[in-house]
């Protein structure tokens, strides 16, 4: 399904070279200016639109905002021969940039998207101008109760509502019937791929570790953002990372869980825009 709003329109581009067949990649594109790529997380039913619908309108007033559905998620194709791993996901984004002719971009990564951002900044520093890591795994990451709940989710509207209420949000009012419906329906559509990437030994979706040496080598100017009550990725991870990254700031939102871009949408967008304005 292609989502269309007044500010964000859905498009498709073929990303080649990762599998025997091209990956038909769905993405949202809004605004003009320096390109900023928004990378979503890995929860069941996630997509670019589900993660970034509150962020795109504000950022697109100043930047060209691109939000792809990473391979295995959303409306992007899921080739039978794809092997899901951190390298696969970050290489998919690299291929996405190449397909659009984007030599250098800024990245805003939520959770898994933050880990992908770190991987791209480490391997291709010339392609990444600045990056925002929001609730991102890193050094000191442990298997939390929130992460266990994500991986043990079984599709049903009731289970999706419980997952979002118990582990994603401090403010229950943001877990609307519409949000539950969208996430549940998307989780059913992508269920086989989701189970494969984290439970099939052929895939490496759980191998997201990073060493202190790797982090210290990343020179990209970075902003780390974390919710103080995050139950999926502990905020202590960002505190560790900000002390390892050579050029990084940290902002912690109180009364906020794993979704700072939704629970504190206006403040998050203003914070990120201010960071991205600086060269």
N, C-alpha and C positions, 0 to 999 in steps of 0.2 A: 504494500500500500504506500502510495506517495502522499505525504502530508503537505498541505499547502496552507499557509496563512498569509496575511498581508505582508509579513516581513521575511518569511522563510519559505522557499520553494524547494520541493524535492527534485533531484536530478539523479542520473545514473551515469557511471563511467566504467569502462572495462579496465580492470587492473590485471596485467599479464605477468607471467613469469613465476608465480607461486605454485601453480598446479598445471595439469595438462590442459585444462580449459580455463579461459579467462574468468576472473571473479567479477561478476556484475555487481558493482558497488553502488548502493543507494546512499545519498548524502543530502543534507540541507545546505543551502547557500543563501546568504543574506548580506546586504550592505556592500560598502565599497571602502577601499583603503588597504592598509597593511593586512596581510592574511593572518588569521588566527584560526587554528584547528582545534575543535573541541573533541576530546576522546572520552567516551563513556566507560562505565565500569563493567562488571561481569555478573551481576545478579540476574536471577531468572526473570525473563520478560523485559530486560533492559534494551534500550535502543537510543539512538541519538536524540530523538524527539522526547522520549520519556525523561532522559537525563537533563536536557538542555532547553526545554521549552520556555523556562523563565529567564534564561541567560541570553539567548539569542537576540531578543528585541533590544535590550540595552546595549550590548556590545556592538551590534550591527549599526548603531548610530555613528560609530567612529571607525570601525574596522570591517573588512570583508570576513565574515564568519562562516566557516565550513564545518559541518558536523556529520562525519560519516558513520554508518553502521559498520562496525568492524566485522570481518568475516566470522560467520557463526551466529551472528546476532541480527535482529531487526529484519529489514527487507533486502539485505545483501544476500547474494546467492551463497549456497553452501556446497561446493563441489565435493563429490564423493571421495576424491583422492587427497583432500586437504588434511594435513596433520596439525592439529591445534597445539600451539606453544607460544611462549612469549616472543620468540623470534618470528614465528609466522604472523602474529598480530602486528608487530612493529614493522615487519617487512611489507605487510599489506598497506600500512599507512604510508610507508616510503613510496611504494608503487602508486598509491593514490596521489601523492604530491607530484610524482613524475608525470602521471597521466594528465594532470591539470597544468603542468608546466610551472610549478611553484618551486623556485630554487631555495627559498628560505621562508620559514614561517615561525610564528610563536605557537606554543602548545598549551592547552589547558586540559589536564588529565584528571579524571575522577577515578580513584581507587585503581583498578587494573589499568585504566587510561593513564594514570600517573606513573605506574611502573613501565608502561610502554614509552612514555615520554623520557624517562630516565635512560632507557635502553637506546632510544634514538639519539639523545644528547651525548651519550657515551660513544656510540659507534659512528655518528654522523654530526659532529658538533658544528660543522659549517652550515648545516641545513636548519638549525634551530636557533632562533634569535633570543627568545626568552621563553620561560616555561613556568606554569603554575601547577603545583602538585597538590591536589585536594583529597585528603583522606587516603593518601597513597601508601601502599606497602613499601617497606624499605628495611634497613638494618634494624634488627631487634623485633621484627614482625613475628608474632606467634599465632597459633591457631586458636582464635577466640570463639566464644559461644556464638557470636553473631555470624562468623564465617561458617561454623558448623551448621547453623540454621539455614544459611543460604544453600549449602551443598546438600542438605537433607530435605529440602523443599519438595513436596509432591503436589502437582498441579491441581488446584481447586480454588474457587474464589475465596472460600473461607481461609484456606492456608495462606493465600497471598495477602489477605488483609492482616492476618496475625503476624506474618513475617514483617510487613511494612510497619505495623504498629509497635511490635516488640523490639525491633532491631534497627530501624532506619530513622525514626523520627522521635523527637522529644515532644513536639506539639502534635497531638493526635488529629487536630483539625485539618492538617494538610493531607491526611490520608482519606481522600474523597472516594465516593463510589466510582466516579469516572476514572480516577487513577488506578484503583484496584482492578476495574474491568480491563483497562488498557494493558496493564502489566500481566494480568492473568491470561488474556487472550494471546499476547505475545509469547508468554512462557510456554503455552501449548504448542504454538506454531514452531518454536525453535527447540522443543524439548529434547529431541533425539541428539541434536548437536550439543546442547548443554550437558547432557549426561555423558556423551562421548568425551568432551574436552577435559572433564574433571574425574572421570571414573574408568575410562578405557585406557589400559596401559600403553596402547599405541600412541596416545596423545600425552602432552606434557603441560596441561593447563595449570597444574598446581606448582610447577617449578618456577617460582618467581623470586628466588633469593638474589641478593646482591651483597657484595663484600664492601668493607670499609674502603679498601683500596680503589675499587671501582667508583665509589661515590666521590672520593677525594679527587679523582681524575676529571670530574665533570665541571667544566668552567662556565657553563651556561648560567646567566643570571636567573635566579629562581625565587619564586614566592611559594612558600608552603602554607596551606590553609587547612585547618582541622576543626572539627566540632569537639568541644570538651567532653561531651557525653557519647562520643562515637563508640559503639559496641562491636563494630566490625573490624576496624583498624584502630588500635589504641593510639591516643594522641601522643603518647610517649615516643612512638616511632618517628613522628615529625620533629620532636625535640632532639632526638638523636641525629636525625638527618640534617637538621639545620646547623648542627655543630660539626658536621663532616663536609658538607658542600662548601666549596670555597667562596661562593657568592650567593648567599641565600638569606631571605627574611622569613619570619614565621608570624602568622596571625591565627589566633585561636578564638573561635566564637563560643561564648557561654550559652548554656541552655540550647544546645544544638548537637545533633547526632551525626550520622554519616553523610547526610545530604545538606551540606551548607548551601549549595546552589539552589535549593528548594526551600529549606526552612528559613534561611536568611537571604532570600533571593536578591532584594534590592541592594543590601549592603555588600553581598558577595560580588555582584556585578560592578558596583562602584569601586570596590577594592581592586578587582582584577583589571578594570579599565585604567585606573591610575597607574598600576604597575606596568601595563603594556604600553602606555604612552611614552615611557622613558627609554632612551636608547643607550 
